[in-house]
Amino acid sequence: MKVRVLYHDHCFDGAASAAFVTRFLQSHFYREAEFHYTGLAHRADQLFEDSLFDGDRNVIVDFKYSTNPSVTWWFDHHQSAFLSPEDAEHFKHDTSGRKFLDPSFRSCTKFIAAHVKERYGFDAPDLEDLITWADIVDGALYESAEAAVEMKAPAMKLTLVIEGSKGPKLVQKIICKMQNHCLEQIMADEEVKAAYEGLHAVHLRNIEVIQEAGACERGVIYFDLVKYGIEGYNKFIPYYLFPDSAYSVSVSTSSYRTKVSVGSNPWVREPLRHNLATICERYGGGGHPKVGAISFPIGAVEEARKAAAEIREELKS
């Protein structure tokens, strides 16, 4: 039997969710199955092509809902879990008993772990550190911006590798290792360690670029990375550089989209008044109350900049 696991690509929680759900399904349902992995990225024209679901069983974790009848399992924790009201209605009427959503969880990994323990009695004590760190990373529960940006813990170093590595090969190797190895052991792998060293140099450069490009006005940081060609960056850098901020808005481009990122400072001194997922949903994006994003087509830079400017003004108010 072939089980296809589709997960949020280049995301620590996405990788950890894929690893944990594999352990669960191997233990309780598909002992002799071969597991294969596919990373999913948010795009402006988000569609689930039928060819994605090539397994005898197909699983989606930490990503949007699909109505495809070949999807066997689904776990997600995002407020913006559905591409359309029709998808949400489809989920409400699902009778499989194997599709689950709970936006109250900060990480999908912790949601899966809690849910399958309660419903199926599955527990994996050796993965407790993985669950804890997925919650810290996805919930931005670091003790400080310095801890988030300086990345001294193995989990933080591994996050940089997962978020910054090109292609699927290394992330999927990490997913396989996460199932039976501690995070320190994974970081000791020569390929992973070499990737981290190269990406860390890029990370230091990104700090310099965001400091040069960024400005903070009335609690809102804004920076445009289009001319720098930076596809991704540690999302806590803005708050490390501008500690008195409440929100950040940025524009960037990649090989498959133009992106507006909207975030909030986890260490802000005043209560946050805006739901960022709700704001991003108005532009076709989504996320969580404290962090969201919008994907525009390749080349739609001015459209993205217009949306970013509108959001920036709204957050200033």
C-alpha positions in Angstrom: 0.0 0.0 0.0 1.1 3.5 -0.8 0.3 6.4 1.5 0.8 9.9 0.2 1.3 12.6 2.9 0.9 16.2 1.7 2.1 18.9 4.1 2.8 22.6 4.3 6.2 22.9 2.6 9.2 24.6 4.0 7.5 24.9 7.4 8.7 23.4 10.7 5.2 22.6 11.8 4.3 21.2 8.4 7.3 18.8 8.5 6.7 17.9 12.1 3.0 17.2 11.3 4.0 14.9 8.4 6.4 13.0 10.7 3.9 12.6 13.5 1.0 11.6 11.4 3.2 9.0 9.7 4.0 7.5 13.1 0.3 7.4 14.0 -0.9 5.9 10.8 1.9 3.3 10.7 1.0 2.3 14.3 -2.8 2.1 14.0 -3.8 1.7 10.3 -1.1 1.0 7.7 1.7 -1.0 9.2 3.1 -2.4 5.9 2.5 0.8 3.9 5.2 2.8 2.1 4.9 6.5 2.9 5.7 9.2 0.3 5.7 13.0 0.9 4.7 16.1 -1.1 5.1 19.6 0.0 2.3 22.1 -0.7 2.8 25.9 -1.1 0.2 28.6 -1.1 -0.4 30.2 -4.5 -2.7 32.8 -6.0 -4.4 30.1 -8.1 -4.5 27.5 -5.4 -5.9 24.3 -6.8 -5.5 20.7 -5.8 -4.7 18.8 -9.0 -6.0 15.2 -9.1 -2.4 14.0 -9.7 -1.4 15.0 -6.2 -3.5 12.3 -4.7 -1.7 9.2 -6.2 -1.7 7.1 -3.0 -4.0 4.3 -2.0 -4.5 6.5 1.0 -3.9 10.3 0.8 -3.3 12.5 3.9 -3.2 16.4 4.1 -1.7 18.0 7.2 -1.2 21.7 8.1 -2.8 22.8 4.8 -6.1 23.8 3.3 -9.0 21.5 2.8 -9.6 19.6 -0.4 -12.9 18.2 -1.5 -11.1 15.5 -3.7 -12.7 12.2 -2.9 -9.3 10.5 -2.8 -8.4 12.4 0.4 -8.5 10.0 3.3 -7.3 12.1 6.2 -7.1 15.8 6.9 -5.7 17.7 9.9 -5.5 21.5 10.0 -5.5 24.3 12.6 -5.7 27.5 10.5 -8.6 30.0 10.7 -8.4 30.2 6.9 -8.7 26.5 6.2 -11.0 26.6 3.3 -10.5 27.9 -0.3 -14.2 28.7 -0.6 -17.6 28.6 1.3 -18.4 25.5 -0.7 -15.3 23.7 0.6 -16.4 24.6 4.2 -19.8 23.2 3.5 -18.3 20.0 2.1 -16.3 19.6 5.3 -19.4 20.1 7.5 -21.1 17.2 5.7 -18.1 14.8 5.6 -19.0 11.4 7.0 -15.6 9.8 6.9 -14.8 10.7 10.5 -11.2 11.3 9.4 -11.1 15.0 8.7 -10.3 17.3 11.6 -10.0 21.1 12.2 -9.3 23.0 15.4 -8.0 26.6 15.0 -7.5 26.9 18.8 -4.2 25.0 18.5 -1.1 27.0 17.8 0.5 24.1 15.9 -0.9 21.4 13.7 1.6 18.9 15.2 0.2 19.4 18.7 -3.4 19.3 17.4 -2.7 15.9 15.7 -1.0 14.6 18.8 -3.8 15.6 21.2 -6.5 14.5 18.9 -5.2 11.0 18.1 -4.3 10.4 21.7 -7.9 11.2 22.8 -9.7 9.5 19.9 -7.4 6.5 19.1 -5.3 6.2 22.3 -2.0 6.8 20.3 0.9 8.3 22.2 4.5 8.8 21.1 6.5 9.9 24.2 9.8 10.0 22.2 8.3 12.7 20.0 7.3 15.0 22.9 10.3 17.4 22.2 9.2 17.6 18.5 5.6 18.4 19.5 6.8 21.0 22.0 9.1 22.8 19.5 6.5 22.7 16.8 4.2 24.6 19.2 7.0 27.1 20.0 7.9 27.7 16.4 4.4 28.0 15.0 3.1 29.8 18.0 6.0 32.2 18.3 6.5 31.3 21.9 10.2 32.3 22.1 11.3 34.1 25.2 12.6 37.0 23.2 13.2 38.3 19.7 16.9 37.6 20.3 16.2 33.9 20.9 14.1 33.7 17.8 16.7 35.4 15.5 20.0 34.2 17.0 18.8 30.6 16.7 21.0 28.8 19.3 18.6 25.9 19.9 18.8 22.9 17.5 15.1 23.3 16.7 15.7 26.8 15.6 18.7 25.8 13.4 16.5 23.1 11.9 13.8 25.6 11.2 16.2 27.7 9.2 17.1 24.6 7.1 13.5 23.6 6.6 12.4 27.1 5.6 15.4 27.9 3.5 16.5 24.8 1.6 15.7 24.5 -2.1 13.6 21.6 -3.4 11.9 18.8 -1.6 14.8 16.3 -1.0 16.3 17.7 2.2 13.0 18.6 3.9 11.7 15.1 3.2 14.9 13.5 4.6 14.3 15.6 7.8 10.6 14.4 7.9 11.8 10.8 7.9 14.4 11.4 10.6 11.9 13.3 12.8 9.9 10.1 13.2 12.7 8.4 15.2 15.5 10.8 15.9 15.8 13.7 18.4 16.4 17.2 17.0 20.0 17.3 18.1 20.7 14.1 16.2 19.1 15.5 13.0 21.2 18.6 13.2 24.3 16.5 13.6 23.6 15.0 10.1 26.4 16.2 7.8 24.0 17.2 5.0 21.7 19.1 7.4 24.7 20.8 9.1 26.2 21.9 5.8 22.8 23.3 4.7 22.5 25.2 8.0 25.9 26.8 7.6 25.2 28.2 4.2 21.7 29.4 5.1 22.9 31.0 8.3 25.2 33.3 6.2 22.2 34.2 4.2 20.2 34.8 7.4 22.8 37.3 8.6 22.6 39.1 5.3 18.8 39.2 5.5 19.1 41.0 8.8 21.2 43.7 7.2 18.8 44.0 4.2 15.7 44.4 6.3 17.4 46.9 8.5 18.3 48.9 5.4 14.9 48.5 3.7 12.7 48.7 6.8 11.0 51.6 8.6 8.6 51.7 11.5 5.8 54.3 11.6 3.1 54.3 14.3 4.0 50.8 15.4 3.9 49.3 11.9 7.1 48.1 10.2 7.1 48.0 6.4 9.7 46.8 4.0 9.8 45.8 0.3 12.2 43.0 -0.7 11.4 42.8 -4.4 14.6 44.4 -5.6 16.7 42.3 -3.3 15.3 39.0 -4.6 14.8 37.6 -1.1 12.1 34.9 -1.2 11.9 34.2 2.5 13.4 35.4 5.8 13.1 34.7 9.5 9.8 36.4 10.4 11.1 37.7 13.7 13.9 39.8 12.2 11.6 42.9 12.0 10.8 42.8 15.7 14.5 42.1 16.5 15.4 45.3 14.7 12.3 47.4 15.7 11.4 46.1 19.2 8.8 48.8 19.9 6.7 47.8 16.9 3.3 46.0 17.0 3.0 44.8 13.4 5.0 44.2 10.2 4.0 44.2 6.5 6.3 43.2 3.7 6.3 42.5 0.0 8.5 39.8 -1.6 8.7 37.7 -4.7 9.6 34.1 -5.5 9.6 31.7 -8.5 5.9 31.0 -8.1 4.2 34.0 -6.5 4.3 37.6 -5.2 3.7 37.6 -1.5 2.5 40.1 1.1 3.4 38.9 4.6 1.6 40.4 7.6 2.7 39.7 11.2 2.5 40.8 14.7 5.2 41.3 17.4 4.9 38.4 19.9 6.6 40.6 22.5 4.5 43.8 22.0 3.6 45.6 25.2 0.1 46.6 24.2 -2.9 44.3 23.3 -3.2 43.6 19.6 -6.5 44.9 18.1 -6.5 43.3 14.6 -7.1 39.8 13.4 -4.6 39.4 10.6 -6.1 36.3 9.1 -9.4 38.2 8.6 -7.6 41.1 7.0 -5.7 38.9 4.6 -8.8 36.9 3.7 -10.2 40.1 2.2 -7.4 39.9 -0.4 -7.7 36.2 -1.0 -5.1 35.2 1.6 -5.4 34.0 5.2 -3.6 32.5 8.1 -3.9 32.9 11.9 -5.2 35.9 14.0 -1.6 37.0 14.7 0.1 36.2 11.4 -1.2 36.0 7.8 -0.2 36.2 4.1 -1.6 36.9 0.7 -0.3 35.2 -2.5 -0.5 37.2 -5.8 0.4 35.9 -9.2 4.0 36.1 -10.5 4.7 39.7 -11.6 1.7 41.2 -9.7 4.1 43.4 -7.8 2.1 46.6 -8.0 -1.1 44.9 -6.9 0.7 43.4 -4.0 2.2 46.7 -3.0 -1.2 48.4 -3.2 -2.6 45.7 -0.8 0.4 46.1 1.5 -0.1 49.9 1.6 -3.8 49.5 2.5 -3.1 47.0 5.2 -0.3 49.1 6.6 -2.6 52.1 6.9 -5.3 49.9 8.5 -2.9 48.6 11.1 -1.6 52.1 11.9 -5.1 53.1 12.9 
